[in-house]
């Protein structure tokens, strides 16, 4: 072995160091490599939000394709590309119990949505005979637009931020089971306990669960908790 000036062994040659570095770089965990998403963040966000929107419509009783809900991220990107055209992301569906009720879900861009933008949306879909619309926002909704939203459209319009739809809140492991009572079931409940709906525990119309199901004031939810500590029990909430 070669000696240095002070008699100590010389450092390994540069070529030997390069070989060691190359060997270390090759030792990449294959599981981590498979988990790496090499696609665009934009397409991933749209994929998650659109899937949650489809699940939302399914849970509300609208006609939705299971194949669309189960579409993989890879298939989504093959269908809509890495930079999806927002017009192609639209979802149109009819209510299963009453096909005359039609809903439309649309996506807006990253800019603030102003009053003139909403007026353009109203004009674009004026002939669709909609009973409800869901608008997914990425930018803020201008204050003036929010205040006049009810007057702009002849039907109910709901708005969600795209960040609210990246995860389906109803699928969280800690969320209790929610069931919407029919009017007949609601009246039976009130009669059974000899109460009026205003005397039931309340849930705001702005609550995340109420918004997910698109619940109107006066609707009653049956909520079933099933925990290992608290055990199984049922409660009811009236939307206010």
C-alpha positions as protocol buffer text, in pm:
chain_id: "A"
residue {
  index: 1
  type: UNK
  ca { x: 0 y: 0 z: 0 }
}
residue {
  index: 2
  type: UNK
  ca { x: 130 y: 347 z: -84 }
}
residue {
  index: 3
  type: UNK
  ca { x: 240 y: 570 z: 203 }
}
residue {
  index: 4
  type: UNK
  ca { x: 181 y: 938 z: 248 }
}
residue {
  index: 5
  type: UNK
  ca { x: 452 y: 1192 z: 323 }
}
residue {
  index: 6
  type: UNK
  ca { x: 405 y: 1133 z: 695 }
}
residue {
  index: 7
  type: UNK
  ca { x: 420 y: 757 z: 656 }
}
residue {
  index: 8
  type: UNK
  ca { x: 39 y: 707 z: 695 }
}
residue {
  index: 9
  type: UNK
  ca { x: -159 y: 506 z: 436 }
}
residue {
  index: 10
  type: UNK
  ca { x: -274 y: 722 z: 142 }
}
residue {
  index: 11
  type: UNK
  ca { x: -647 y: 795 z: 84 }
}
residue {
  index: 12
  type: UNK
  ca { x: -840 y: 567 z: -153 }
}
residue {
  index: 13
  type: UNK
  ca { x: -817 y: 667 z: -514 }
}
residue {
  index: 14
  type: UNK
  ca { x: -1086 y: 877 z: -677 }
}
residue {
  index: 15
  type: UNK
  ca { x: -1192 y: 587 z: -895 }
}
residue {
  index: 16
  type: UNK
  ca { x: -1253 y: 365 z: -592 }
}
residue {
  index: 17
  type: UNK
  ca { x: -1462 y: 639 z: -427 }
}
residue {
  index: 18
  type: UNK
  ca { x: -1673 y: 678 z: -741 }
}
residue {
  index: 19
  type: UNK
  ca { x: -1742 y: 304 z: -745 }
}
residue {
  index: 20
  type: UNK
  ca { x: -1855 y: 314 z: -382 }
}
residue {
  index: 21
  type: UNK
  ca { x: -2086 y: 610 z: -451 }
}
residue {
  index: 22
  type: UNK
  ca { x: -2237 y: 438 z: -752 }
}
residue {
  index: 23
  type: UNK
  ca { x: -2303 y: 125 z: -546 }
}
residue {
  index: 24
  type: UNK
  ca { x: -2474 y: 331 z: -275 }
}
residue {
  index: 25
  type: UNK
  ca { x: -2694 y: 507 z: -531 }
}
residue {
  index: 26
  type: UNK
  ca { x: -2810 y: 175 z: -668 }
}
residue {
  index: 27
  type: UNK
  ca { x: -2941 y: 67 z: -328 }
}
residue {
  index: 28
  type: UNK
  ca { x: -3281 y: 240 z: -364 }
}
residue {
  index: 29
  type: UNK
  ca { x: -3577 y: 97 z: -180 }
}
residue {
  index: 30
  type: UNK
  ca { x: -3808 y: -37 z: -456 }
}
residue {
  index: 31
  type: UNK
  ca { x: -4117 y: 23 z: -242 }
}
residue {
  index: 32
  type: UNK
  ca { x: -4037 y: 394 z: -212 }
}
residue {
  index: 33
  type: UNK
  ca { x: -3971 y: 412 z: -583 }
}
residue {
  index: 34
  type: UNK
  ca { x: -4315 y: 265 z: -657 }
}
residue {
  index: 35
  type: UNK
  ca { x: -4485 y: 513 z: -422 }
}
residue {
  index: 36
  type: UNK
  ca { x: -4331 y: 816 z: -594 }
}
residue {
  index: 37
  type: UNK
  ca { x: -4584 y: 1006 z: -804 }
}
residue {
  index: 38
  type: UNK
  ca { x: -4408 y: 1129 z: -1114 }
}
residue {
  index: 39
  type: UNK
  ca { x: -4717 y: 1300 z: -1255 }
}
residue {
  index: 40
  type: UNK
  ca { x: -4829 y: 1659 z: -1212 }
}
residue {
  index: 41
  type: UNK
  ca { x: -4964 y: 1784 z: -880 }
}
residue {
  index: 42
  type: UNK
  ca { x: -5240 y: 1960 z: -1073 }
}
residue {
  index: 43
  type: UNK
  ca { x: -5377 y: 1638 z: -1224 }
}
residue {
  index: 44
  type: UNK
  ca { x: -5357 y: 1462 z: -887 }
}
residue {
  index: 45
  type: UNK
  ca { x: -5564 y: 1735 z: -718 }
}
residue {
  index: 46
  type: UNK
  ca { x: -5827 y: 1725 z: -990 }
}
residue {
  index: 47
  type: UNK
  ca { x: -5839 y: 1347 z: -972 }
}
residue {
  index: 48
  type: UNK
  ca { x: -5902 y: 1343 z: -596 }
}
residue {
  index: 49
  type: UNK
  ca { x: -6156 y: 1627 z: -604 }
}
residue {
  index: 50
  type: UNK
  ca { x: -6349 y: 1480 z: -897 }
}
residue {
  index: 51
  type: UNK
  ca { x: -6361 y: 1138 z: -733 }
}
residue {
  index: 52
  type: UNK
  ca { x: -6498 y: 1287 z: -410 }
}
residue {
  index: 53
  type: UNK
  ca { x: -6755 y: 1483 z: -612 }
}
residue {
  index: 54
  type: UNK
  ca { x: -6867 y: 1162 z: -785 }
}
residue {
  index: 55
  type: UNK
  ca { x: -6893 y: 985 z: -447 }
}
residue {
  index: 56
  type: UNK
  ca { x: -7092 y: 1280 z: -314 }
}
residue {
  index: 57
  type: UNK
  ca { x: -7343 y: 1258 z: -598 }
}
residue {
  index: 58
  type: UNK
  ca { x: -7366 y: 880 z: -550 }
}
residue {
  index: 59
  type: UNK
  ca { x: -7442 y: 925 z: -179 }
}
residue {
  index: 60
  type: UNK
  ca { x: -7706 y: 1186 z: -263 }
}
residue {
  index: 61
  type: UNK
  ca { x: -7887 y: 941 z: -489 }
}
residue {
  index: 62
  type: UNK
  ca { x: -7776 y: 1058 z: -833 }
}
residue {
  index: 63
  type: UNK
  ca { x: -7695 y: 830 z: -1126 }
}
residue {
  index: 64
  type: UNK
  ca { x: -7317 y: 789 z: -1124 }
}
residue {
  index: 65
  type: UNK
  ca { x: -7101 y: 528 z: -1292 }
}
residue {
  index: 66
  type: UNK
  ca { x: -6910 y: 304 z: -1051 }
}
residue {
  index: 67
  type: UNK
  ca { x: -6636 y: 280 z: -1313 }
}
residue {
  index: 68
  type: UNK
  ca { x: -6591 y: 658 z: -1296 }
}
residue {
  index: 69
  type: UNK
  ca { x: -6565 y: 648 z: -916 }
}
residue {
  index: 70
  type: UNK
  ca { x: -6314 y: 361 z: -925 }
}
residue {
  index: 71
  type: UNK
  ca { x: -6100 y: 515 z: -1200 }
}
residue {
  index: 72
  type: UNK
  ca { x: -5732 y: 500 z: -1110 }
}
residue {
  index: 73
  type: UNK
  ca { x: -5503 y: 802 z: -1112 }
}
residue {
  index: 74
  type: UNK
  ca { x: -5314 y: 658 z: -1409 }
}
residue {
  index: 75
  type: UNK
  ca { x: -5637 y: 613 z: -1609 }
}
residue {
  index: 76
  type: UNK
  ca { x: -5748 y: 963 z: -1511 }
}
residue {
  index: 77
  type: UNK
  ca { x: -5427 y: 1107 z: -1651 }
}
residue {
  index: 78
  type: UNK
  ca { x: -5458 y: 902 z: -1967 }
}
residue {
  index: 79
  type: UNK
  ca { x: -5815 y: 1030 z: -2012 }
}
residue {
  index: 80
  type: UNK
  ca { x: -5777 y: 1393 z: -1906 }
}
residue {
  index: 81
  type: UNK
  ca { x: -5397 y: 1446 z: -1938 }
}
residue {
  index: 82
  type: UNK
  ca { x: -5149 y: 1594 z: -1687 }
}
residue {
  index: 83
  type: UNK
  ca { x: -5310 y: 1938 z: -1734 }
}
residue {
  index: 84
  type: UNK
  ca { x: -5684 y: 1864 z: -1753 }
}
residue {
  index: 85
  type: UNK
  ca { x: -5923 y: 2077 z: -1953 }
}
residue {
  index: 86
  type: UNK
  ca { x: -6172 y: 2198 z: -1691 }
}
residue {
  index: 87
  type: UNK
  ca { x: -6464 y: 2171 z: -1933 }
}
residue {
  index: 88
  type: UNK
  ca { x: -6399 y: 1797 z: -1970 }
}
residue {
  index: 89
  type: UNK
  ca { x: -6408 y: 1749 z: -1593 }
}
residue {
  index: 90
  type: UNK
  ca { x: -6775 y: 1848 z: -1574 }
}
residue {
  index: 91
  type: UNK
  ca { x: -7017 y: 1599 z: -1423 }
}
residue {
  index: 92
  type: UNK
  ca { x: -7381 y: 1591 z: -1525 }
}
residue {
  index: 93
  type: UNK
  ca { x: -7626 y: 1354 z: -1356 }
}
residue {
  index: 94
  type: UNK
  ca { x: -7994 y: 1297 z: -1283 }
}
residue {
  index: 95
  type: UNK
  ca { x: -8164 y: 1207 z: -957 }
}
residue {
  index: 96
  type: UNK
  ca { x: -8252 y: 837 z: -954 }
}
residue {
  index: 97
  type: UNK
  ca { x: -8589 y: 884 z: -782 }
}
residue {
  index: 98
  type: UNK
  ca { x: -8684 y: 1174 z: -1007 }
}
residue {
  index: 99
  type: UNK
  ca { x: -8491 y: 1192 z: -1339 }
}
residue {
  index: 100
  type: UNK
  ca { x: -8638 y: 1536 z: -1407 }
}
residue {
  index: 101
  type: UNK
  ca { x: -8401 y: 1668 z: -1138 }
}
residue {
  index: 102
  type: UNK
  ca { x: -8064 y: 1731 z: -1298 }
}
residue {
  index: 103
  type: UNK
  ca { x: -7740 y: 1838 z: -1131 }
}
residue {
  index: 104
  type: UNK
  ca { x: -7421 y: 1973 z: -1283 }
}
residue {
  index: 105
  type: UNK
  ca { x: -7076 y: 1984 z: -1124 }
}
residue {
  index: 106
  type: UNK
  ca { x: -6818 y: 2220 z: -1275 }
}
residue {
  index: 107
  type: UNK
  ca { x: -6459 y: 2320 z: -1194 }
}
residue {
  index: 108
  type: UNK
  ca { x: -6326 y: 2675 z: -1198 }
}
residue {
  index: 109
  type: UNK
  ca { x: -5967 y: 2790 z: -1249 }
}
residue {
  index: 110
  type: UNK
  ca { x: -5723 y: 2933 z: -997 }
}
residue {
  index: 111
  type: UNK
  ca { x: -5830 y: 3297 z: -1034 }
}
residue {
  index: 112
  type: UNK
  ca { x: -6081 y: 3472 z: -810 }
}
residue {
  index: 113
  type: UNK
  ca { x: -6437 y: 3411 z: -927 }
}
residue {
  index: 114
  type: UNK
  ca { x: -6608 y: 3743 z: -979 }
}
residue {
  index: 115
  type: UNK
  ca { x: -6968 y: 3840 z: -1047 }
}
residue {
  index: 116
  type: UNK
  ca { x: -6913 y: 3856 z: -1424 }
}
residue {
  index: 117
  type: UNK
  ca { x: -6774 y: 3499 z: -1415 }
}
residue {
  index: 118
  type: UNK
  ca { x: -7089 y: 3372 z: -1247 }
}
residue {
  index: 119
  type: UNK
  ca { x: -7303 y: 3560 z: -1494 }
}
residue {
  index: 120
  type: UNK
  ca { x: -7114 y: 3388 z: -1775 }
}
residue {
  index: 121
  type: UNK
  ca { x: -7171 y: 3048 z: -1611 }
}
residue {
  index: 122
  type: UNK
  ca { x: -7544 y: 3123 z: -1582 }
}
residue {
  index: 123
  type: UNK
  ca { x: -7559 y: 3220 z: -1948 }
}
residue {
  index: 124
  type: UNK
  ca { x: -7362 y: 2913 z: -2058 }
}
residue {
  index: 125
  type: UNK
  ca { x: -7596 y: 2666 z: -1887 }
}
residue {
  index: 126
  type: UNK
  ca { x: -7924 y: 2857 z: -1917 }
}
residue {
  index: 127
  type: UNK
  ca { x: -8082 y: 2588 z: -2136 }
}
residue {
  index: 128
  type: UNK
  ca { x: -7974 y: 2287 z: -1926 }
}
residue {
  index: 129
  type: UNK
  ca { x: -8290 y: 2282 z: -1711 }
}
residue {
  index: 130
  type: UNK
  ca { x: -8089 y: 2222 z: -1396 }
}
residue {
  index: 131
  type: UNK
  ca { x: -8231 y: 2182 z: -1047 }
}
residue {
  index: 132
  type: UNK
  ca { x: -7893 y: 2220 z: -875 }
}
residue {
  index: 133
  type: UNK
  ca { x: -7531 y: 2306 z: -950 }
}
residue {
  index: 134
  type: UNK
  ca { x: -7205 y: 2241 z: -764 }
}
residue {
  index: 135
  type: UNK
  ca { x: -6911 y: 2470 z: -838 }
}
residue {
  index: 136
  type: UNK
  ca { x: -6562 y: 2363 z: -732 }
}
residue {
  index: 137
  type: UNK
  ca { x: -6339 y: 2663 z: -671 }
}
residue {
  index: 138
  type: UNK
  ca { x: -5964 y: 2701 z: -654 }
}
residue {
  index: 139
  type: UNK
  ca { x: -5954 y: 3077 z: -607 }
}
residue {
  index: 140
  type: UNK
  ca { x: -6162 y: 3289 z: -373 }
}
residue {
  index: 141
  type: UNK
  ca { x: -6523 y: 3379 z: -438 }
}
residue {
  index: 142
  type: UNK
  ca { x: -6555 y: 3758 z: -449 }
}
residue {
  index: 143
  type: UNK
  ca { x: -6768 y: 3900 z: -166 }
}
residue {
  index: 144
  type: UNK
  ca { x: -7013 y: 4065 z: -407 }
}
residue {
  index: 145
  type: UNK
  ca { x: -7049 y: 3737 z: -596 }
}
residue {
  index: 146
  type: UNK
  ca { x: -7122 y: 3540 z: -281 }
}
residue {
  index: 147
  type: UNK
  ca { x: -7385 y: 3789 z: -171 }
}
residue {
  index: 148
  type: UNK
  ca { x: -7568 y: 3779 z: -505 }
}
residue {
  index: 149
  type: UNK
  ca { x: -7528 y: 3407 z: -574 }
}
residue {
  index: 150
  type: UNK
  ca { x: -7886 y: 3319 z: -475 }
}
residue {
  index: 151
  type: UNK
  ca { x: -8028 y: 3587 z: -705 }
}
residue {
  index: 152
  type: UNK
  ca { x: -7817 y: 3488 z: -1006 }
}
residue {
  index: 153
  type: UNK
  ca { x: -7955 y: 3139 z: -1056 }
}
residue {
  index: 154
  type: UNK
  ca { x: -8311 y: 3001 z: -1052 }
}
residue {
  index: 155
  type: UNK
  ca { x: -8186 y: 2688 z: -872 }
}
residue {
  index: 156
  type: UNK
  ca { x: -7969 y: 2593 z: -576 }
}
residue {
  index: 157
  type: UNK
  ca { x: -7595 y: 2657 z: -626 }
}
residue {
  index: 158
  type: UNK
  ca { x: -7336 y: 2507 z: -391 }
}
residue {
  index: 159
  type: UNK
  ca { x: -6969 y: 2603 z: -381 }
}
residue {
  index: 160
  type: UNK
  ca { x: -6678 y: 2397 z: -252 }
}
residue {
  index: 161
  type: UNK
  ca { x: -6309 y: 2477 z: -238 }
}
residue {
  index: 162
  type: UNK
  ca { x: -6109 y: 2208 z: -417 }
}
residue {
  index: 163
  type: UNK
  ca { x: -5913 y: 2154 z: -96 }
}
residue {
  index: 164
  type: UNK
  ca { x: -6239 y: 2049 z: 75 }
}
residue {
  index: 165
  type: UNK
  ca { x: -6278 y: 1764 z: -172 }
}
residue {
  index: 166
  type: UNK
  ca { x: -5929 y: 1614 z: -170 }
}
residue {
  index: 167
  type: UNK
  ca { x: -6052 y: 1371 z: 99 }
}
residue {
  index: 168
  type: UNK
  ca { x: -6402 y: 1229 z: 142 }
}
residue {
  index: 169
  type: UNK
  ca { x: -6481 y: 1318 z: 503 }
}
residue {
  index: 170
  type: UNK
  ca { x: -6755 y: 1055 z: 528 }
}
residue {
  index: 171
  type: UNK
  ca { x: -6499 y: 778 z: 476 }
}
residue {
  index: 172
  type: UNK
  ca { x: -6289 y: 871 z: 777 }
}
residue {
  index: 173
  type: UNK
  ca { x: -6259 y: 575 z: 1015 }
}
residue {
  index: 174
  type: UNK
  ca { x: -6375 y: 786 z: 1312 }
}
residue {
  index: 175
  type: UNK
  ca { x: -6682 y: 928 z: 1141 }
}
residue {
  index: 176
  type: UNK
  ca { x: -7015 y: 783 z: 1262 }
}
residue {
  index: 177
  type: UNK
  ca { x: -7274 y: 651 z: 1018 }
}
residue {
  index: 178
  type: UNK
  ca { x: -7516 y: 914 z: 884 }
}
residue {
  index: 179
  type: UNK
  ca { x: -7860 y: 829 z: 746 }
}
residue {
  index: 180
  type: UNK
  ca { x: -8107 y: 1082 z: 605 }
}
residue {
  index: 181
  type: UNK
  ca { x: -8462 y: 1024 z: 725 }
}
residue {
  index: 182
  type: UNK
  ca { x: -8746 y: 1045 z: 477 }
}
residue {
  index: 183
  type: UNK
  ca { x: -9034 y: 1276 z: 563 }
}
residue {
  index: 184
  type: UNK
  ca { x: -9237 y: 972 z: 674 }
}
residue {
  index: 185
  type: UNK
  ca { x: -8955 y: 846 z: 896 }
}
residue {
  index: 186
  type: UNK
  ca { x: -8911 y: 1193 z: 1041 }
}
residue {
  index: 187
  type: UNK
  ca { x: -9280 y: 1219 z: 1135 }
}
residue {
  index: 188
  type: UNK
  ca { x: -9271 y: 873 z: 1298 }
}
residue {
  index: 189
  type: UNK
  ca { x: -8970 y: 979 z: 1503 }
}
residue {
  index: 190
  type: UNK
  ca { x: -9134 y: 1303 z: 1619 }
}
residue {
  index: 191
  type: UNK
  ca { x: -9452 y: 1116 z: 1708 }
}
residue {
  index: 192
  type: UNK
  ca { x: -9262 y: 847 z: 1896 }
}
residue {
  index: 193
  type: UNK
  ca { x: -9087 y: 1097 z: 2123 }
}
residue {
  index: 194
  type: UNK
  ca { x: -9372 y: 1351 z: 2120 }
}
residue {
  index: 195
  type: UNK
  ca { x: -9147 y: 1638 z: 2011 }
}
residue {
  index: 196
  type: UNK
  ca { x: -9122 y: 1892 z: 1733 }
}
residue {
  index: 197
  type: UNK
  ca { x: -8823 y: 1900 z: 1499 }
}
residue {
  index: 198
  type: UNK
  ca { x: -8700 y: 2225 z: 1658 }
}
residue {
  index: 199
  type: UNK
  ca { x: -8666 y: 2034 z: 1986 }
}
residue {
  index: 200
  type: UNK
  ca { x: -8421 y: 1783 z: 1838 }
}
residue {
  index: 201
  type: UNK
  ca { x: -8045 y: 1834 z: 1868 }
}
residue {
  index: 202
  type: UNK
  ca { x: -7929 y: 2060 z: 1587 }
}
residue {
  index: 203
  type: UNK
  ca { x: -7679 y: 2059 z: 1302 }
}
residue {
  index: 204
  type: UNK
  ca { x: -7599 y: 2372 z: 1105 }
}
residue {
  index: 205
  type: UNK
  ca { x: -7668 y: 2376 z: 733 }
}
residue {
  index: 206
  type: UNK
  ca { x: -7305 y: 2487 z: 697 }
}
residue {
  index: 207
  type: UNK
  ca { x: -7172 y: 2178 z: 875 }
}
residue {
  index: 208
  type: UNK
  ca { x: -6932 y: 1974 z: 658 }
}
residue {
  index: 209
  type: UNK
  ca { x: -7156 y: 1665 z: 670 }
}
residue {
  index: 210
  type: UNK
  ca { x: -7470 y: 1865 z: 589 }
}
residue {
  index: 211
  type: UNK
  ca { x: -7290 y: 2026 z: 295 }
}
residue {
  index: 212
  type: UNK
  ca { x: -7161 y: 1691 z: 169 }
}
residue {
  index: 213
  type: UNK
  ca { x: -7515 y: 1552 z: 149 }
}
residue {
  index: 214
  type: UNK
  ca { x: -7664 y: 1884 z: 35 }
}
residue {
  index: 215
  type: UNK
  ca { x: -7914 y: 1886 z: 321 }
}
residue {
  index: 216
  type: UNK
  ca { x: -8182 y: 2151 z: 350 }
}
residue {
  index: 217
  type: UNK
  ca { x: -8319 y: 2305 z: 667 }
}
residue {
  index: 218
  type: UNK
  ca { x: -8565 y: 2078 z: 847 }
}
residue {
  index: 219
  type: UNK
  ca { x: -8398 y: 1755 z: 731 }
}
residue {
  index: 220
  type: UNK
  ca { x: -8333 y: 1504 z: 1010 }
}
residue {
  index: 221
  type: UNK
  ca { x: -8021 y: 1286 z: 1026 }
}
residue {
  index: 222
  type: UNK
  ca { x: -7990 y: 960 z: 1213 }
}
residue {
  index: 223
  type: UNK
  ca { x: -7635 y: 927 z: 1345 }
}
residue {
  index: 224
  type: UNK
  ca { x: -7505 y: 591 z: 1464 }
}
residue {
  index: 225
  type: UNK
  ca { x: -7190 y: 576 z: 1674 }
}
residue {
  index: 226
  type: UNK
  ca { x: -7009 y: 246 z: 1708 }
}
residue {
  index: 227
  type: UNK
  ca { x: -6698 y: 284 z: 1923 }
}
residue {
  index: 228
  type: UNK
  ca { x: -6508 y: 33 z: 2130 }
}
residue {
  index: 229
  type: UNK
  ca { x: -6512 y: 265 z: 2431 }
}
residue {
  index: 230
  type: UNK
  ca { x: -6851 y: 435 z: 2405 }
}
residue {
  index: 231
  type: UNK
  ca { x: -7032 y: 138 z: 2253 }
}
residue {
  index: 232
  type: UNK
  ca { x: -7309 y: 163 z: 1995 }
}
residue {
  index: 233
  type: UNK
  ca { x: -7567 y: 438 z: 2031 }
}
residue {
  index: 234
  type: UNK
  ca { x: -7794 y: 647 z: 1809 }
}
residue {
  index: 235
  type: UNK
  ca { x: -7874 y: 1016 z: 1808 }
}
residue {
  index: 236
  type: UNK
  ca { x: -8062 y: 1250 z: 1576 }
}
residue {
  index: 237
  type: UNK
  ca { x: -7986 y: 1595 z: 1437 }
}
residue {
  index: 238
  type: UNK
  ca { x: -8215 y: 1843 z: 1267 }
}
residue {
  index: 239
  type: UNK
  ca { x: -8062 y: 2073 z: 1008 }
}
residue {
  index: 240
  type: UNK
  ca { x: -8111 y: 2442 z: 1085 }
}
